Amino acid sequence: MLRAFYRHNDPKLVAVLQSAGLAREFREGSGSWLIGKDGRHYLDMSGNFGSVALGYGHPQIVAALRSSLDRKIPHVAPYGVDEASGELARQLLDLAMLPDHKVLYCSSGSEAVRVAVQLSQESTNRECFLSLASHHHGIGWQQSEHLVCADVEEMLRAVQGQQYAAVVIEVCAGSHPVCLSNEEMARLKHACESSGTVFVVDEVLTGLGRTGLAFAFHRSGLRPDIVAVSKVLGAGVVSSAAVLLSNTIYSQASTVTGLSHLRTSMAGNSLALTVGLAVMSILQDEKLIDSVNQRSTALASGIRDVSKRTYCFGDPTVCGLLLRVPVIDEMGKPDSATAMQIVQKLMDHGVISTLALKAPDCIVFTPPLNIGPSEVSYCVEALKMVSKELFGA
Ligand SMILES: Cc1ncc(COP(=O)(O)O)c(C=O)c1O
């Protein structure tokens, strides 16, 4: 199978993964585990970058998929109006505590952020927008209409100095260990309000419980104009996303046919809606959002325990089940080569992890939100073994 992937998909990627000892072929998944073709079990502490939020084969997700397929109407567009569409939107807005916003479905996280920017451009009649260099918002951004700021101070200066369509931020990023403080959020929101700039929060990774809050922006008590959400919504089995937009943006950016100019062919398809509704009820029935912090505290304290034995782990940044662990050298400097070695060794010990896209000295854990206590211990034990093998402690 790898040979076909090599030949017809991405030979360079295969070469890199193979030389790093990270290429694997998986046979099936079960809960938080992936099972290799050779029968080896791997604890998935990445969950495909936070997408496999309820683990593999959750019975309610499987049942939802089956029931949707049995209806034999994968999509009701362009003229059908799906009952599930309004119901899922209502539940998303309830959970977001944004009852007056509207919901537009998209097909991926990148598309949701792209649509959020386009809504901002249309509602402000401005072209250019701002983001932070340390944040990741997916693919498909036009450099010409986009200013990337090094930090919040630069972003604030830009918003106050010129007319921008939108400020796009993540509250807690998977691509970088530093989160925005409530104060920074408040200053950005205030600057946006005074300059007529749309305040967009990208919660593609964090929305629906990842950080131990329904949405990461809730921590600040602020109301974003637009929120993009994706990964948890699709549970890792369907490509699904949603944009939550304020009524003001809706009235400024909609045409006589509403938001139809921003709808892609498969956005809001029946399969995605059914899975989305199942995700919402699992989050509620299993009280998952409430228990995220409990699970993450156990994991974080295990990691801190390991870091006490050796200089190489810095203090982890913990936002619920989004944990980023910086790896440092003897001088306390970021050490991406060792971070890569740790990811490789963890894989050898049956634990899947990743490195932060914009900070490759940081190991990132985004496990399923329903990961169990024994699995948390398994990960910590693996880290201990890796630390012993690499650093003798
Ligand atoms: C915060 C954030 N925004 C946007 C994206 C892009 O989402 P997708 O990969 O579904 O296009 C990602 C993906 O990792 C993300 O983490």
The ligand as an ORCA input file, in Angstrom:
! r2SCAN-3c Opt
* xyz 0 1
  C      -6.837     26.353     14.007
  C      -6.957     25.711     12.655
  N      -7.549     26.394     11.657
  C      -7.699     25.858     10.432
  C      -7.239     24.594     10.149
  C      -7.435     24.000      8.786
  O      -8.413     22.979      8.869
  P      -8.481     21.846      7.744
  O      -7.257     21.030      7.863
  O      -9.750     21.085      8.091
  O      -8.621     22.514      6.425
  C      -6.609     23.851     11.144
  C      -6.075     22.524     10.864
  O      -5.244     21.972     11.545
  C      -6.471     24.420     12.451
  O      -5.889     23.770     13.454
*
